[in-house]
């Protein structure tokens, strides 16, 4: 789930091509969207602690990769029962653009990463993405709350006798 500039990239998508070309196209598209993106003031509540400021995007994940195949949370573990909240503060926007264009595979990503059980914020403006669907800003402020279900997904496989 994401809010801000990265939600726009997911909505546009990248052309079908080889995996390497998709990644390069996605990184460049992401950099272009970031260049045009204006930071927005937002107040987050993460596990009951307030965090506020001017941000370009906020992503709330349980896997490390999002958008155009960009690994934005290398420490994400889908089964750890924690959300991986990834934030781009306004002051690191150019650093992120440079990181995307350098195509670094082994350099730290210039984002703030926080692990938490719950996250919430008031959505007033900008796009919001849930999975592959992107929503325009609501007419009225809306509270967005994200948390991990305590028991996750259970898969039952029938056993056949021999």
C-alpha positions, 0 to 999 in steps of 0.5 A: 500500500502506498501514498504519493509519488510511487503510487503514480509509478505503479499506476503508469506501469512499464512496457513489457520487455526483458526483465533488465529493460523493465527494471531500467525503464521502471527506475527511470520512470520512477526518477522522472515522477520524483523530479516532478513530485512536490512533497506534502505534509503528512502526519503518520502514527506508527505503533502509537508514535507520531511522525510528521513532516514533508514527504514525497511518498510513504509505502507500507509493505510486507515484501521488499519490492514494489512499483517497477521492480525496485527493492525499497525495503531490503530487510522486509520479511513477509512472515515476520508479522511486521509492516515495513514502512518506507518513507522518502522525506522531502530532503532526500528526494534528489538523493533518491533520484540519483540512486535510481539513475545510478542503478545501484545494486549494492548501495543503501537506498536513501529511504527511512525504513521502520518496522511496526505492527500498525500504521495510520494516517489521514489521507487528504491529497495525492494518489493512494495505491492498494496492491495494483489499484490506484485511487485519486484523493478523496473529497473529504479527509479519510483515515487509512489504517494498515495492520498485519492480520495476526494469523495470516493466510492458511493453506489446506492441502488435501492428503490422498491415501495410497 
